[in-house]
Amino acid sequence: MNFPNISPIALQIGPLAVHWYGIAYVVGILGWWQYSLWLTKKFPLLNRKIVDDSLSWAIAGVIIGGRLGYVIFYNPAKYMANPFEIFEIWKGGMAFHGGLLGVVIAIAIYSMRRGIYFLTFSDLACCGVPIGLFFGRLANFINGELYGRITDVSWGMIFPQGGPFPRHPSQLYEAFLEGFVLFFILAYGALFTRWPHRRGFLTGIFLGGYGIARILAECFREPDVFLGYFTGGLTMGQILSLPVLGFGLFLTIRAFLRDENA
């Protein structure tokens, strides 16, 4: 199966080019914002103004953390030799784990400034994150990047940058697991459990769920050529996801052992 000929540029007017990847970021952020506002109506632990005001903090955390995460975790030698390229984010190079850490720091500072319990806000905020993950992975697919390992399955796809052999469309696997599946697991947790009385429960489910989804998807995804495999055949994505999974399990167990404001 040949890769569909999709241009990474969605719209171009003269020198101005709008890329699908940029649209994915915008749609993901707006989707997170609107879904978070809807959840405040179901569980009025936080009001609309708090969610609205947190948007700029979340955006800054995603962009700064995502970029620095890629620089530090994936290609530090390149950027140490050319430090000014760190700021050239339009050329690509963002890491989810860095973006996650950036958002955690940004939201922690925001919660402290507003006098909000951090886990109360993170439980609400994490529910909409899979929306951004879903559209981000679709954009990866459109760009023909982050493709999978060579395979002989019938749906294997020949990517323009992946050589002549069919590969797993691992971007779509990640969109399904990290986006679609994780979204509905969190939606169920938000709508049908007593999560307001178990602070950190939804945060733990998100972190643990993402860790599992990413570790599984990495089994089909081709590792970056400049990194390859590490000890035991692990990829960088799997290594970074292990502590995320562990901390998610810790928060989930902690939430079940503590029933607050019952």
C-alpha positions in Angstrom: 0.0 0.0 0.0 1.5 3.3 -1.1 1.4 6.3 1.2 -1.4 8.8 0.1 0.1 11.8 -1.6 -0.9 14.4 1.1 0.9 17.8 1.1 2.0 18.8 4.6 0.8 22.3 3.7 -2.9 22.7 4.1 -3.1 26.2 2.7 -0.7 28.6 1.1 -1.2 32.2 0.2 1.9 33.7 -1.3 4.8 33.1 1.1 2.4 32.3 4.0 2.1 28.5 4.4 -0.3 26.9 6.9 0.8 23.4 7.8 -1.4 20.6 9.0 0.9 20.2 12.0 0.1 23.7 13.1 -3.6 23.2 12.5 -3.4 20.1 14.7 -1.9 22.1 17.5 -4.6 24.8 17.3 -7.4 22.3 17.1 -6.0 20.2 19.9 -5.6 23.3 22.2 -9.1 24.6 21.4 -10.6 21.1 21.8 -8.9 20.8 25.2 -10.2 24.2 26.2 -13.8 23.6 25.2 -14.0 20.2 26.7 -12.5 21.4 30.0 -15.1 24.1 30.1 -17.8 21.5 29.6 -16.5 19.4 32.4 -16.7 22.4 34.8 -20.4 22.4 34.3 -20.6 18.7 35.2 -18.3 19.1 38.2 -18.2 22.7 39.4 -14.9 22.3 41.3 -13.4 24.9 39.1 -15.0 27.8 37.3 -14.8 29.0 33.7 -12.5 31.9 34.5 -9.9 29.5 36.0 -9.9 27.3 32.9 -9.8 30.4 30.6 -6.9 32.0 32.4 -4.9 28.7 32.5 -5.0 28.4 28.6 -2.0 30.7 28.0 0.0 28.9 30.7 -0.8 25.5 29.1 0.2 26.7 25.7 3.5 28.1 26.9 4.2 24.8 28.8 3.5 22.7 25.7 5.6 24.7 23.3 8.6 25.4 25.6 8.6 22.0 27.2 8.0 20.1 24.0 10.9 21.9 22.3 13.4 21.6 25.1 12.4 18.0 25.6 13.2 17.2 22.0 16.5 19.0 22.3 17.6 17.4 25.6 16.2 13.8 25.1 16.6 13.2 21.4 19.3 15.3 19.8 21.4 17.3 22.3 24.7 17.1 20.3 23.1 18.7 17.3 21.7 21.6 19.2 24.8 22.1 21.4 26.7 22.6 18.2 24.0 24.9 16.7 22.2 26.5 19.8 20.3 29.0 17.7 18.5 26.2 16.0 16.7 25.5 19.3 14.4 28.4 18.4 13.6 27.2 14.9 10.5 25.3 16.0 9.0 25.7 12.5 11.4 23.1 11.3 9.9 20.4 13.6 11.2 18.7 16.6 8.8 18.5 19.5 8.7 15.8 22.2 5.5 14.8 24.1 7.4 13.9 27.3 9.0 17.4 27.4 5.6 19.0 26.6 4.1 17.0 29.5 6.7 18.2 31.9 6.4 21.7 30.7 2.6 21.7 31.2 3.0 20.2 34.7 5.4 22.9 35.7 3.3 25.7 34.2 0.0 24.4 35.8 1.8 23.9 39.1 2.9 27.5 39.1 -0.5 28.7 38.0 -2.3 26.6 40.6 0.0 28.0 43.3 -0.7 31.6 42.2 -4.4 31.0 42.2 -4.5 29.0 45.5 -5.9 25.9 43.7 -5.0 22.4 44.8 -2.8 21.1 41.9 -4.4 17.6 41.6 -7.9 19.0 41.5 -7.0 21.1 38.4 -4.8 18.4 36.8 -7.7 15.9 37.1 -9.9 18.2 35.1 -7.1 19.3 32.6 -5.8 15.8 31.7 -9.2 14.7 30.4 -8.9 16.8 27.2 -5.2 16.1 26.5 -6.0 13.0 24.3 -7.8 15.4 21.9 -4.5 17.1 21.1 -2.6 13.8 21.0 -5.1 12.4 18.4 -4.8 15.3 16.0 -1.1 15.5 16.5 -0.6 11.9 15.5 -2.8 12.4 12.5 -0.5 15.3 11.5 2.5 13.1 11.9 0.9 10.6 9.5 0.1 13.4 7.0 3.7 14.5 7.1 4.9 10.9 6.6 7.1 11.1 9.7 7.5 8.9 12.7 6.6 5.9 10.6 6.7 2.3 11.8 9.0 -0.6 11.4 9.2 -2.8 8.3 6.3 -5.3 8.2 4.5 -7.8 6.0 1.0 -7.1 7.2 -1.6 -6.4 4.5 -2.0 -2.7 5.7 1.7 -2.0 5.6 2.5 1.3 3.9 5.4 2.5 1.9 6.3 5.9 3.2 8.3 8.4 1.0 11.1 8.8 3.5 11.0 5.2 4.8 12.6 3.3 1.9 11.0 0.8 -0.5 9.6 -1.6 2.1 6.1 -1.5 3.7 6.0 -0.3 7.2 3.5 -0.1 10.1 1.4 3.1 10.0 2.4 3.5 13.7 1.2 7.1 13.7 -2.4 5.8 13.3 -1.8 3.2 16.1 -0.8 6.0 18.4 -3.7 8.2 17.4 -6.0 5.4 18.2 -4.4 4.4 21.5 -3.2 7.7 22.9 -6.1 9.7 21.5 -9.3 7.8 20.9 -9.0 5.0 23.6 -7.5 7.2 26.3 -10.1 9.9 25.8 -13.0 7.6 26.3 -11.4 5.9 29.3 -10.9 9.3 31.0 -14.4 10.4 29.9 -15.8 7.3 31.7 -13.8 8.1 34.7 -14.9 11.7 34.8 -18.6 11.0 34.2 -19.2 7.7 36.1 -16.8 7.6 39.0 -16.3 9.5 42.3 -13.2 11.2 41.1 -13.9 14.6 42.7 -13.5 12.8 46.1 -10.3 11.0 44.9 -8.0 13.7 43.9 -5.3 12.5 41.5 -7.3 9.6 40.2 -7.9 10.9 36.7 -4.3 12.3 36.5 -3.0 8.8 37.4 -5.3 7.2 34.8 -4.0 9.6 32.2 -0.4 9.1 33.0 -0.6 5.4 33.4 -2.8 5.0 30.2 -0.5 7.1 28.1 2.6 5.2 29.4 1.0 1.9 28.4 -0.2 3.2 25.0 3.2 4.7 24.1 5.2 1.7 25.2 3.0 -0.6 23.1 3.0 1.7 20.1 6.8 2.0 20.2 6.9 -1.8 19.6 5.8 -1.0 16.0 7.4 2.5 15.5 10.8 2.9 13.9 13.2 4.6 16.4 15.0 7.7 15.4 18.0 6.8 13.2 20.4 8.9 15.3 19.3 7.1 18.5 18.4 3.5 17.6 17.8 1.0 20.3 19.0 1.0 23.8 19.7 -1.9 26.3 17.1 -4.7 26.0 15.8 -3.3 22.6 14.1 -0.4 24.3 13.5 2.9 22.4 13.9 6.4 23.9 10.1 6.7 23.8 9.7 3.6 26.0 12.4 4.6 28.4 10.8 8.0 28.9 7.3 6.4 29.3 8.3 4.0 32.0 8.5 6.7 34.8 5.3 8.3 33.4 3.6 4.9 33.8 5.1 4.4 37.3 4.0 7.7 38.6 0.5 7.2 37.1 0.1 3.9 39.0 1.3 5.7 42.2 -1.3 8.4 41.8 -4.1 5.9 41.0 -3.3 3.7 44.0 -3.0 6.8 46.2 -6.4 8.1 45.1 -8.1 4.8 45.9 -6.5 4.8 49.4 -7.7 8.3 50.1 -11.4 9.3 49.9 -11.4 13.1 50.4 -14.5 15.3 51.0 -16.7 12.2 51.0 
